[in-house]
Amino acid sequence: MKHSTEYEAFTKLVDRVLTVSHEEMKHREAEYRKRADANPRKRGPKRKVKPSA
């Protein structure tokens, strides 16, 4: 069956997203949060920092 190029591109993207493990996604998200929290000019609500014991 013949598909459009948009459909094929979307299918490839979905396949790439689904191949990333949950552990890897958590790791990437933690890295992103670290970089985002380090930005002093961030707009919007800030994340609360847990006090160290």
C-alpha positions as CSV (number, residue, x, y, z in Angstrom):
1,M,0.0,0.0,0.0
2,K,1.3,3.4,-0.9
3,H,1.5,6.1,1.8
4,S,2.2,9.8,1.8
5,T,5.6,11.1,2.8
6,E,4.0,12.8,5.8
7,Y,2.6,9.5,7.0
8,E,6.0,7.8,6.6
9,A,7.8,10.7,8.4
10,F,5.2,10.5,11.3
11,T,5.6,6.7,11.5
12,K,9.4,7.0,11.7
13,L,9.1,9.6,14.4
14,V,6.7,7.5,16.5
15,D,9.0,4.4,16.1
16,R,12.0,6.5,17.3
17,V,10.0,7.8,20.3
18,L,8.8,4.4,21.3
19,T,12.2,2.8,21.2
20,V,13.5,5.0,24.1
21,S,13.3,3.2,27.4
22,H,11.4,4.6,30.4
23,E,14.7,4.7,32.4
24,E,16.3,6.8,29.6
25,M,13.4,9.2,29.5
26,K,13.6,9.7,33.3
27,H,17.3,10.4,32.9
28,R,16.8,12.9,30.1
29,E,14.1,14.6,32.0
30,A,16.3,14.9,35.1
31,E,19.0,16.5,33.0
32,Y,16.5,19.0,31.5
33,R,15.2,19.9,34.9
34,K,18.7,20.5,36.2
35,R,19.5,22.9,33.3
36,A,16.1,24.6,33.6
37,D,16.4,25.1,37.3
38,A,19.9,26.6,36.8
39,N,18.5,29.4,34.6
40,P,18.1,32.5,36.7
41,R,15.9,34.2,34.1
42,K,13.2,31.5,34.0
43,R,9.7,32.9,33.7
44,G,6.7,31.4,35.5
45,P,6.5,29.4,38.7
46,K,9.8,28.1,40.2
47,R,10.3,24.6,41.4
48,K,10.5,24.2,45.2
49,V,13.9,23.2,46.5
50,K,13.9,20.6,49.2
51,P,16.1,21.6,52.2
52,S,19.0,19.3,52.7
53,A,19.2,17.5,56.0
